[in-house]
Amino acid sequence: MVEGPLLEREREVERSRAKLTQDLAVLCSPDTFASFTDDLKQEALDTKDAFWEGLKARAAANPAAVIAIGAGVAWRVVQRPPIATALIGVGLYSLWQTDAKPSTGDISYTQQSLQALKEQAGEFVSAAADIADHAQEAVSAKVSEALDATKDKIPGWADNVGGALGSASASVKSGVRPSPHAT
């Protein structure tokens, strides 16, 4: 009677050993390693492709940021001034704040980038025109103020010049030389 349960336990151990041996053979087989490696590589490539696709979409949506980054890198290569760091920082911040538009099959990222750059250039020109208008208004106001102030002073200047000329004329007629400080 003792042999029954003991024999049964030994058979279970043998079955477990056989299963363990079989599982280890599968896990250690070159096919399993190759499959695992291929799966990891494919997942890494998919992640990389998704990252670059998102980065390209952001760059196409905000080419001014890409230009700022490129200008900063170029500046850094030519000289090492602090402006390069600022340009790169502004470009990167602007790029990451941009909502990426996924590429449709109709246009490429390059075409999308050109369209976005045209829009940004138009916005820049419009803002520059507004600033120029405000500057023109300010200059016109200052010129008008200067003209008004000058108009008020001209009659006084004319009186001073007329008095000085009259005094010089009288002095010439009398033969007395006018004083250089006469008004």
Secondary structure, 3 states (H helix, E strand, C coil): CCHHHHHHHHHHHHHHHHHHHHHHHHHHCHHHHHHHHHHHHHHHHHHHHHHHHHHHHHHHHCHHHHHHHHHHHHHHHHCCCHHHHHHHHHHHHHHHHCCCCCCCCCCCHHHHHHHHHHHHHHHHHHHHHHHHHHHHHHHHHHHHHHHHHHHHHHHHHHHHHHHHHHHHHHHHHHCCCCCCCCC
